[in-house]
């Protein structure tokens, strides 16, 4: 059997076909075990490859950055950035993000439900471990301090991250006053930003495929002197370019949308540290809430 001449793929479908041909021995390309697994993981979560730096991606995949460089060269690219550009070009618009994620799940057979659960568990454990190792202690402390001391705190996220913004708002609101989702009154982001002053805190949550309105909100808030904290996915995230403090949450997962586990853990960590910094103020606020719950005969 003659081996095919190398032709650089220019689509993700072409790259997947190339990997299939390599596995069948139809290409004169030899990939080591780590390189093969790295390429398979990159194709399973193309958005991560599109937005992460080579260092961030190598840490996520558990390989050295040099492994990714050699992988690109063995596939025929001069350098890793050319291979990454393929992912960026196809993922930039985010048109097929959800359907591609879900498509991999629909290929599972009927008896694989618990297998998928176990796979998700392993992936989330890896995401959380990577997140904890990557969090900058000084940035973490500075953000928790802002959450406890800023005069006003607003949280903003769209689509599935709207639920996270509600959670952070509720939990921080248990500890201190003047905390809310950015557009809690549904009167528009412009009106909501107009009520904030320089030094107030805005926490923004978004990851690939980024919500453009959230990115624009971050830019305008920074221009107004509002302190911006970003919970996002990579140092290449547009949010990181304007935020005072950014946290990069790995979210590689078989889930059909963005994984929330790492974002939830980070949020709980920041909230817990803010509670510690608030000290007696937080305790008094919680006790007052308990009294009101009792007086209203409401359920905890």
Helices and strands as residue ranges (DSSP letters): H 12-23, H 33-44, H 46-51, H 54-61, H 65-75, H 80-91, H 97-106, G 110-112, H 113-134, H 137-149, E 153-157, H 161-173, E 179-181, H 189-194, E 201-205, H 212-223, E 227-232, G 238-241, E 245-248, H 261-278, H 280-295
